[in-house]
Amino acid sequence: MKRSAAWTLMLAATAAQAQTQAPELERVEITARHYDNAVGTSDAASQGAVRAELLKSRPALRPGEVLEFVPGVIVTQHSGDGKANQYFLRGFNLDHGTDFATTVNGLPVNMPTHGHGQGYSDLNFLMPELVDRIEYRKGPYFARNGDFAAAGSADIEYRRTLDAPFAALTLGERQYRRLVGGGSAGVGEGLQLLGAVELMRNDGPWVVPERLRKANALLTLSGGTRAEGWSGSLMAYDAKWDSTDQIPQRAMDAGLDRFGSLDPSDGGNSRRASLSGEWHRDTGSGASRFAAYAIDYRLKLFSNFTYALERPATGDQFSQQDRRTIYGFSASHAVDHMLGRFAARSEVGVQLRHDRIRVGLFDTAAREIVATTRDDEVRQTQLGVYGQTTVALTPWLRGIAGLRADGARFEVDGLSDAANSGRASDHLLSSKLSLVLGPWRRTEFFLNAGRGFHSNDARGVVVDAPGLVAARGLEVGARSEWLPGLQSSLALWKLDVDSELVYVGDAGATEPNRPSTRRGIEWNNRYLPLPWLLLDADLAWTHARFADADPAGRRIPNAVDKVASLAVSVRELGPWSASLQWRYLGSGALVEDNSVRSKSSLTTNLRIARRLGAKAELTLDVFNLFDRKVDDIQYFYESQLPDEAAPVADRHIHPAEPRTLRLTLRADF
């Protein structure tokens, strides 16, 4: 690793001395209002930004599905809608967020050492109406990204002001009701106050009604300008629900309803409150940022994935509980300067996060605790320091070299068993290197390499697991706007992870596993043939395998091999707007020897909207337009039904929702 870091820095320095100073690279702007991915605006073919205009053009069944606007990401659900979503990207079943780092309004979403799974990323507190843009990056090539960002990351930025106060009411099938409203106003010289509130309920298509009840609120005070200013935000979220977990195929073959349940007492409740603030200054030749946050988080989750395998008398329901406070800050400073005779920009930054956690796993029956598996107090601190320099080497070549150092300390006090207690620490040095060539004929080329990581659950680290697990990535890509109105990017990538985190169905959690290797191709296209017509086509293929030899096999369970999305959007054609999206989730091995595979799924979503005057709009969303019987998630493991004498290895599925209609009336004031 030391040789790798030294080589990265030496290459940047050698290149800087070998060339003459270069003028600023040409920036080519595409006319679409939906993306900020023009040639000359990014350091990788798989990096970009999505604007709020695109979020308005396509429907989302759940809040977390806004991440599907990131090319190659598929979002599903395998339990109640109050629980974090299931995410798929680059051959990862990311479970509930591992290896994909997400922030909302500057707040980290991923939870290390979480009760349900490492990196748990619950986006149900997101209000899509407030999203200003989504900045995404894939691969471990970016120095400012740390834990959980090996496969990628997304920063979801909220607005600080609204064009006008608004209220929107959505009514849908199966008792779906949602009311959201917000507005902003000046409250003093140079100050803006933004507030928003959301209330929602939903029963869903399930035999056992979901009874989801959600309340959500945001208050932001900001001052200054985009060049120099500050903001502070208060956020609060609370949700309660009953859930229908995955059920075995044999139960459905015997007559159980596809949307039925084997334990009607499954469900959960979650709440989250936060206080955050940020300050920024950009002088044109330099930029400074500082942000700090405090989060209070609670989750009680009741699940039953094996039914009567371990406790036939009471059933196998268990509860995963997580209660934590999180404190953190980040600071960075970037400055333009000369590196020899070359124009350069350097950035340094520091990030600190501290989690104080009470996390437990309990045997339950109808949500009543009958035994304690383990109960722990955890203190986990992570510190990251990074530096990065971008150098314009020639008019057609720029290089970016970065170095990141991360350290983590884990402290576990076993409340239920002192043998679970322990202390541990770990550190990791990660080098990053990118080369950007062009543009020629409105086309540029990228070469990216870097090292990233994910952390492990502290309860395993203090025993024998590594604290920080390295991942090494390589990507070759291109982006072109050679044809008028068409923006196309192609990326060939590879990612090696020292220890895979694999979902364990009967425990409802992730655990460290074998090393893995993945490689794939992504092809993304945005075509604006007319000012009111946008075509999106995203295709991704992945080859995912465990890297070592094992009699069990080399396939990584739930690593799907193909995903695709094709959307046609019509915007403001008179008073009308519409979109039609096809979404494909491919097949993947469910066991290591590939003897059982998941079934692929194809769903179609439709949105039709009509303006009613200058300040009102009526929108009809139709999800799963053709009412296809497809599954959101599939697993293969052993379970035992109450009337069975022995465990049975079987496919377990959670169905996607049937055709669902929702009607929204929005009014601006």
N, C-alpha and C positions, 0 to 999 in steps of 0.2 A: 504493500500500500504506500509506503514512503517513496519507493521508486516511482510509482504512478503519479503521486502528487508533485514530485520534483520535476518529472518529465512534462507535466501539464504547464507548470509555471515557466520552465525553461523554454518550451516551444513558443509561448506567447512573447517572451522577451526576445528570442532569436528572430522571430518573424517581424517584430517591431523594428529591429535594427537593420533588417535586410531590405526594406522597402522605403520609398519616398512617401512624404505626407500626402494623404488623399483627401479630396473634397468630400462633402457630405453626400451620402448615397441618395439617388433619386427616389422619391416616394410616389407611388402610383396609386391613385384612389379609385376604388370601384364605386359605381353609382348606387348600389343597393344600400338601403337604410338599415338593413337587418344585421350586418356583420361589420366588424372592424378588422378584417383579415387581409387587407390589401398588401400587394407586393411592397416590401420595404418596411413593414410594420412589426415583424416578429423574428425570433431567433431560431424557429423550428417550423417545419411544415405542419406539425401537429399542434401548434400553439395558435390561439386566436381569442376572439371575444364575440359574444352574442349581445345584441342590443335589445332593449325592451320592445321595440317594434315587432320583432319576431315572436316574442312571447305572446303578444296579442293575436298573432295570426293562427296559432294552433292550440287545440284544447289539451288540458292535462287532467287526468282522472284524479290524481293525488298531488299534493304540493311538491313532493320529491321528484316528480316527473319533469320538473323544469330542467333537471340535469340531462334529460334526453335531447335537449337542444345542443349539448356537447356531442360532436360527431363520434359515433361508435359506442355511446353509452346506452344501455337498456336498463330500465327501472321496473321492478315488479314488486310483489308482496306475497309473503307466505303465511301471514297471520292477520290479526286485526289491524285496521288502518291507523290505530294510534301507535303502532310499533314502527320502528325504522324500516325503510324499504330494503329490498334486495337489489344490489347493483351488479351489472356485468360490464366489463371493459377489458379489452386486450387479452382474452382468454382467462380472465380472473372471474370466478364467482366471488365477488368482493364481500360476500355475506352482507353485512350491514354497513360496510364502509372501509374495511381494512384495505390498505394500499391505494386508497383514493382520498386525499386530504381535501376537506371542504371547509370553507368559512362563509358566514353570512353576516353582513354588516360589520365586518372586521372581527367577528367572534368565531373561535374554533368550534367545529361541530363534532369532530371525532373524539371519542372517549377512550383513553387507554385504561386497561385493567377494569373493563366494564363487566357488569353482572351478566350480560347476555353474550358478549363477544368482543374481542379486542378490536378497537377502532370504531365501535358502534356509532353510527352517524344518523341521527334522527332529525329529519328536515320537516317534520309535521308542523313546526312553529313558523314555517316560512309563509309569507303573504306575497303571492306572485304579483299582485297589483303594485307593490312597492319596489320591485326589482328594476334597477336601472340598467345593469349589464352583468354578464357573466364572463369573467376572464378565466380561460382554461389552458392548461399545459399538460402534456402527456410525457411520461418518461422522467428519469431522475437526472435531468440535464440542467436544472435551474438552481442556483446557489441559495436563493432565498427560501426554497421549499425544504422542509425537514421531514418529521415523522409522518408516516402513512402516505407519502407522495411518490412511492416507487412507480406505480402504474400511471399516476396522474394527479391533478389537483384542479379545483375550481374555486374561485373567489366570487361569491355572489354579492354584488354591491347594491345597497338600497339607495333610493332617492333621498334628498334632503329637503326638496320642495316638490309640490305637486302643481300642475298647471291650473287646476281648479278643484275645489272640494267635490267629492263624489260619494255616491252610495250605490251598492249593487246587491240585488237580491236574486239568488239562484234557487229554483225549485226543480226537483228531479224525482225520478221513480224511487220507490222503496224508502219513502220518508226522508229523502235528502233535502236539507234546508241549509242555506248559507246566506248570511248577511255580513257584508263588509263595507266599511266606510272610512273615509279619511279626508284630511285637508291640511293645508299649511297657510301660515299667515305671518306677516311681520309683527314682532312684539316689542320692538325697540329699534334704535338706530343700528342698522346692519345686522339685526338678529332675525332668524326665522325659526318658527316652531311648527313641527309636523307631528300630527297625531293620527293613529289608525286603530280601528277595533274590528275584530272578526269573531262571529259566533257561528257555530256549525253543529249539525246533528245528521246522523245517517244510520240506517239499519242495514243497508246492503242487501244482496240477494240470498243471504244465508238463512238456513232453516232456523237456527238460533239467531235472532236479530242482533246485529252488532251493537246497537245502542251507543254509538259513538257520540260523545258530547265534548265539544272543544270550545275554549275561549282563548282569545289571543289579543294582545295589545302592544302598541309601540308608541313611544314619545321621544322625539329628537329635537334638540335645540342646537342650532348651528350659527356660526358667524364668520365673517370674512368672505374671501373669494376662493375660486379654484386655485389661484396662485398662492394665496396665504390665508389660512383659516383654520377653523376648529369645529368640532361637533361633539355632542354628548347624547347618549341614548339610554333609555330605560325600556326593557322588554319584559313581558310576562306571558306565560303560556300554561294552560292546564287542560288535560284531556283524560277521559275515562272511557273504557270500551269493553265489550265482550268479544271474544275472538273465536273463529273457527280455524283451527290449525290443520296441517296437512293430514290426509286420511289415506289408508292403504287401498290399493287397487282391488284387493280381494273383497274388501267390505263393500265397495261399489258394485262389484260383480254379483254379490249376494243380495243386492237391493238397496243399500244405503244411498240416499240422495247425494248427487254430486256436490251439492252445497250443504251437506249435512255435517254433523259433528259427533265425535265419540266422547267428548267431555264438555257439556254445555257450561261448565263453570270456568273455563279458560277465559283469560282476558287480562286487563291491566289498567294501571293509571300512571300518568307521568305529568310532571310539571317542571318548569324551568323559568328562572328569573335572572336578569342580568343588568349590570350597569357597565357602560363602556364609554370611552372617550378617545378622541384622536386629534392631533395637531399636525399641520403640514405647511411647508413653505417651498415654493419652486421659483427660483430666480432666473431660470433659463439656462444658466451655466452651472447650476447645482440644485439639489433638492434634499430636503430633510423631512423625516416622518417620525412621529412618536404615537404609540397607541397603548392603552391599558384597559384591562377588563376584570370584572369579577362576576362569576356565575354561580348560582345555586341551582342544583339539579336533583330530581327525585324520580325513581322508577320502581314500580312493583309489577312484575310480569308473572303470570300464571300460565303454564304450558303443560301439555301432555302429548308427547310424541310416540310413546311406546305402549300406552294404554293400560295393560295389566301384566307387563313383562316382569317387573321387579316386585310389585306389591299387589297381587291379585285381589286381596280383600278390600283395599281402599283405592286402588288405581294408582297410576304412576305420575300423577300431577306433581309438578315441582314449581317452586317460586324462585325467581332470580330477582334480587333486590339491590338497588344501587342508590346511595345517597352521598352526594359530594358537594364540595365547594371548590371552585377553580379560580386561581389568581394568575394573571400573566401580563406581560408587556412586551412590546417590540419597539426597536428604534433603528433607524437607518439614515445614512447620509451618503449622497452621491455628488460627485463633482466632475466637471469637465476640466481636462488638463492636457498637457503635452507629454508624451512618452517618447523621449528623444525628439525626432522630427515628426512624430505621428500624433494625430488628434485621438484622444482617448477619453473615456468616461469610466470612472471607478466608483464602486459602491461598497460600503461596509455596513454590517448590520448585526444586531444581537436580538435574540428571542429567548424569553424565559417563561416557563409555565410550571405551576405547582398545583397538584391535585391532592386534596385530603378526602379520602374515600372510606365509606363503610359499605362493604360489599358482602353479600351472603347468598347461599344456595340452600334451600329448605325443601323437605318433603311436605306436600300439602294434600289435602282432600277438600274439595269444594272451597278452596282459598283459605282453609284453616291449616295452620302449621301443625304437623304431627311429628316432625323430627328435623334436626339440624344437620345438614351435611357439612357445611363449614360457614363460619362467620368471621370476617377479618376487618381490621382497620389497616388502611394502606396510605402511605404518604409517598408520593412520586413526584420527583422534580426533574425537569428536562431543560437543559441550556444549550442553545445553538448560537454559534458565531460564524459569520461568513464574510467573504470578500470576493469581489468580481470586477474584472476590468474588460471593457470593450475597446478594441483598437481598430481604426480604419486603416488597413494596411495598403490598399490600393483603391482606385475608384470602383473596383469590382470585387473586392474581398475585404471582409471584416472578420475579426476573430474575437471570441469571448472566452476568457479563462476564469475559472472560479475555484474556490476552495472553501469547504465547510467543515467545521468541527462541532460535533455533538457529544454531549455527556448526559448521563441519566443516573439518578440515584433512586433505589427502591427500598422501602421499609415496610415490612408486613408484620403486624401483631395478630397472631391467631387467637381470637377470643374464644372460639369453640375448642381449639386444640393448640396448645403451646408449641407442639412440634411443627406447626405451619409457620411459625415466626421466623424471621430472618432479615438480613440486610445484604444488599448487593449494589454494585455500581458497574457501569460499562461506558465506553466511549468509542467514537468512530470518526475517522477522517475521510472526507469524500471530495474527490476532485471532479471538476466539470470542464468540458471543452466543447465549443461550437465554432464552426466555420460557416459563413454565409457568402455565397458567390453569386454575383450578378447585381442588378438585373440585366439580362440581355433579351431583347424583344419581349419585354414585360414578363420575364421569367427569371426566377432565382432558384438556387440550389442550396441544400443544407447538409451538413455533417455534424451530428451531435453524439457525444459520449459522456457518460457520467456514472457516478455511484450514488445510490440513495439507500434508504433503509425503512424498515418498520420496527417498532418496539414490540416486545413480548409482554404478556400479562405478568405483572409483578409477582403474583402468587406462584408462577412457575420459575421466574427468574431467581428468586431467593433459594430455590431448591437446586436446579442444575441447568436451566435453560439460559441461553445468551440473552442479554438485555436488549441489544440493538442488532438486528439481523440485516446484513448488507444485501443490496441488489445492484447489479451492474447492467447498464443499458447502452445500446448503440442504435443509431437511427440515421438513415440516409433518405433525404426527401427533396421534393421540388414543389414549387407553387407557381402557377402561371395565370396570366390574364391576357394571353396572346389573342384569343378570340374575343371580340367586343361583347361585353355583358356576361361573360363566363369566367368564373374564378374556380380553378381546379387545383387540388393538392394531392400529392401521392407520397406516402411514407412507407419505407421498409424498415422494420425495427426488430430488435432482439432484446430480451430481458432475462437475466439469470438471477435467481433468488437463493440465498444460502439455506433458508428453511421456510418451507411453505406453511401457511396457516390454513388448516383444513377444517371445514364445518363438520361437527359430530352431531348427527340427528338426534340420538337418544339423550344427549346432554344439553342440546340447545346452545352450544358454545363452539369456539374455535380452539385448536390446540396446535403447537408446533409439530412439524412433520418433516418430510424429506426435502432435499434441495430440488429446485425445479428450473426448467429452461423453457422459454417461450419465444416464438418468432412469428411475424405476421406482416400483412400488407393492409394499408388503409387507403381508400380512394374517396375523396370528398369533393363535391361539386356544388356550386351555387350559380344559377343561370338566371339572368334578368333580361329576357328577350324583349319585354315591353315594360314601361314604367309601372304598370299595375300587376304584373305577373312575375312570380318567383318560383323557380323549380329548385328543389334540394334533393340531392342523391348522395347518400353516405353508405359505403360498402366496406366491410372489414372481414378479413380471414385470419385465423390464428391457429398455430400448431403448438400445443401445450403438452409437456411431458415432465415427469419426474426425471431428474438428471442422473440418478444412481440406479443400479440394477437391484431388483428385488423380485422374488418369486410371485408376489402379489400382482405385479404388473407396473407399467410406467405411466398409465393415463392418470391425469389429475381429475378427480371427481368434480362434476359440474362445470368443467372448463368447456364452454360452448365454442364451436369452431367457426361459426359464421354469424354475423349480425348485419342488418341492413335497415335503412330507412329511406323512403321515397315520399316526398311531399310536393304538392302543387298548391300554391297560395295565390289568391286573387285579392288584392287590397284596394279598397276605395274605387271600385268601378261604379261610378255614380254613388248611390247610397249603400251599395252591396259590397260585402267582403265574404270570402269563403276559403276553406282549405280542405284538402283531402290527403291523408297520410296513410301509407302502408308501412307496417313495422314488423320486421322479421327477427325472430330469435331462433338460432339454429340448434341443432342437436349437439349433445355432448355425452361423454362417458359418465356413467353414474357409479362405476366401480373401476378399480385400477386395471383390471385385465380387459376392459372394454366389452365384457360379455353382456352388459345391460347398458342401454343408452336412453337418454331422454328423447322425447318427441319434439320436433320443431314446432314453432307456432307462428302464425301470420294473422295479424289483426289490422283492422282498418278503422280510422277515426275521421269524423267529419265535423266541420264547423261552418255554420252559415250565420252571417251577421248583417243586420240592416240598421242604418242610422234612422232615428225618428226625430228629425229636426236637427238643430245644431248641438243639442246638449243631452241627447238620449240615444241609447242603442239597445237593440234586442238581439240576443245571440242564442242560437240553438246548437248544442254540442251532442253528437251521437258517438258513443264509444262502442267499439266492437260492432261496427255497422252491419256486418253480415251474420252476427250472432253465432260465431264459430265456437265450438267446444274445444278450447285450448287451455293450457295450464300455465300459470304464472311461475311455478317452480316444481321440480321433481327431484326426489331423493330415492336412494335404495339402501335399506338397512333392515335390521330385524326388529319386529314388534310382535306383540301377542294380544289378541282380542280377548275379552272376558270369557268367551265360551271356547277358547282354544286351549289345548293341553300343553302345547310347546310353542316356542318362538318360531316365527316364519319370516324368512327374508323376502321382502316385497318392495315394489315400487310405491312410494308415497307421494301424493300430489296435492297441490293447492290450486284449484281452478281459477282461471281468469274470469272476471265478471262477464255475464251475458250482455247482450245489447242494452245499453243504458242511455237514456235521454235526460238532458238537463237544459233548462231554459233560464237565461239570465237577462234581467233588465237592469241596465246601468244608467244613472243620471248624473250629470255634472251640474254644479250650482254656481 
